[in-house]
Amino acid sequence: MDFSNMEVTIDHIADAGAKIKAYATVTFDGMFKVHGVRLAESKQGLNIFMPQKAFNKNGKTLYTDVFHPITSGARTALKEAVIDALTEKRRNKNRRFPMKYRVHCLRPP
């Protein structure tokens, strides 16, 4: 599977001032789709957070990522793709049809 070809759809943009900035769906090389990728403000600036599943262990609610990049290069490429798609969507906010943004990485992560 080639992860250098990502298609990002911004599903929701949060209100100004919210910690979570947007929710996105990412399709990798037309073969693998991940819903619920969040772009949020953190202490290190904008970061992506993967969709999670909650489970109980010893009476505590814990969370585990349903999907996550393994390498830092893959995480950086995914983060940049989501930020680029959000920037493009904000530029074209008056368009009425769903927009998808195809992002081609210069090299595989």
C-alpha positions in Angstrom: 0.0 0.0 0.0 1.4 3.4 -1.0 0.8 5.9 1.8 2.3 8.8 -0.3 -1.0 9.4 -1.9 -3.6 10.6 0.6 -7.0 12.1 0.0 -8.3 14.3 2.9 -11.9 15.4 3.4 -12.6 17.9 6.1 -15.8 16.6 7.7 -16.3 19.4 10.3 -14.7 22.7 11.3 -15.1 23.7 14.9 -16.1 27.1 16.1 -13.3 29.7 16.7 -11.5 29.2 20.0 -12.3 25.5 20.3 -9.4 23.2 21.2 -10.3 20.8 18.4 -10.0 22.6 15.1 -11.4 20.1 12.7 -12.4 16.4 12.0 -11.2 14.7 8.8 -11.5 11.5 6.9 -8.3 10.3 5.2 -8.1 7.8 2.3 -4.8 6.2 1.6 -4.1 5.3 -2.0 -7.8 4.7 -2.7 -7.6 1.5 -0.6 -7.8 2.3 3.1 -10.1 5.0 4.7 -9.9 6.4 8.3 -12.7 8.4 9.8 -12.5 10.7 12.8 -8.9 12.1 12.6 -8.9 15.2 14.7 -6.8 18.3 14.3 -6.4 20.0 17.7 -4.3 22.6 19.5 -1.8 21.2 22.0 1.1 22.5 23.9 3.3 21.7 20.9 1.0 23.6 18.4 -1.4 21.9 16.0 -1.4 18.1 16.2 -3.4 15.2 14.9 -5.2 12.7 17.1 -6.3 9.4 15.9 -9.8 7.8 16.3 -10.0 6.0 19.6 -12.0 3.1 21.1 -12.9 3.2 24.8 -12.6 0.1 27.1 -12.8 -0.6 30.8 -9.9 -2.2 32.6 -10.0 -2.6 36.4 -12.9 -0.1 36.7 -11.0 2.6 34.7 -12.0 3.8 31.3 -9.0 3.6 29.0 -8.6 4.6 25.3 -6.7 3.0 22.5 -6.1 4.3 19.0 -8.0 2.4 16.3 -5.5 3.5 13.7 -2.1 5.2 14.1 1.0 6.0 12.0 4.0 3.9 13.0 6.8 6.2 11.8 7.3 9.8 12.6 7.5 10.5 8.9 4.1 9.0 8.3 2.6 11.1 11.2 4.2 14.3 9.9 2.8 13.6 6.4 -0.6 12.9 7.7 -0.6 16.0 9.9 0.6 18.2 7.0 -2.1 16.7 4.7 -4.9 17.5 7.2 -3.6 21.0 7.9 -3.4 21.7 4.1 -6.9 20.4 3.5 -8.3 22.6 6.3 -6.5 25.6 5.0 -7.9 24.9 1.5 -11.4 24.4 2.8 -11.3 27.7 4.7 -10.3 29.4 1.5 -13.2 27.9 -0.3 -15.8 28.0 2.4 -18.5 29.4 0.2 -18.5 26.3 -2.1 -21.7 24.2 -1.6 -20.5 20.8 -2.7 -18.3 18.4 -0.7 -14.6 19.0 -1.4 -11.8 16.5 -1.2 -8.2 17.5 -1.2 -5.6 15.2 -2.8 -2.2 15.5 -1.2 0.8 13.9 -2.8 3.8 13.5 -0.5 7.2 14.1 -2.1 8.5 10.8 -0.7 6.8 7.9 1.2 6.9 8.4 5.0 
